[in-house]
Amino acid sequence: MAKILIIDDDPDIAERLEQTLSHFSHVCHVCTKGIDGMLRLKEEAFDLVILDWEMPAISGLEILRNYRRDGGSAMILMLTGRDKAIDKTVGLNSGADDYLTKPFDTDEFLARVKALLRRKQ
């Protein structure tokens, strides 16, 4: 069982992720605003963060860079519609541990979550 933070401004996607991960006994917290997610990361420790890139006010990339700059060590899975090679490169070089583009296959998503949580252990 892992403690997972989902930061995605699309409530439907966030709810789908939460339901999928909760089914496997993970404890999930959802933030649909980037600023709320950033504050939550400062207040609590998480095993995994699922982070959308494109959000209003503050982007997932900014959240990621700030989190890593401040010493944050949770595994980060970027889950975004940005599918160009340069976007993937920027995301990974900014501190993401994995990168998955939307739309995504649920089985692949779960496999990536499991792999990241194994590395965290």
Number of C-alpha atoms within 10 A of each C-alpha: 11 15 15 24 25 23 29 26 19 13 14 10 14 20 15 12 20 19 14 16 18 15 10 11 12 15 15 19 16 21 20 19 19 24 18 14 23 19 12 17 17 12 9 9 15 20 17 22 27 25 27 29 24 17 18 12 9 16 16 27 21 14 21 23 16 15 17 16 11 10 8 17 14 21 21 25 24 26 25 21 15 18 13 9 9 10 15 19 12 12 22 17 11 16 21 23 17 18 21 20 16 12 9 12 10 12 9 11 17 15 11 16 20 12 12 19 16 9 9 12 6
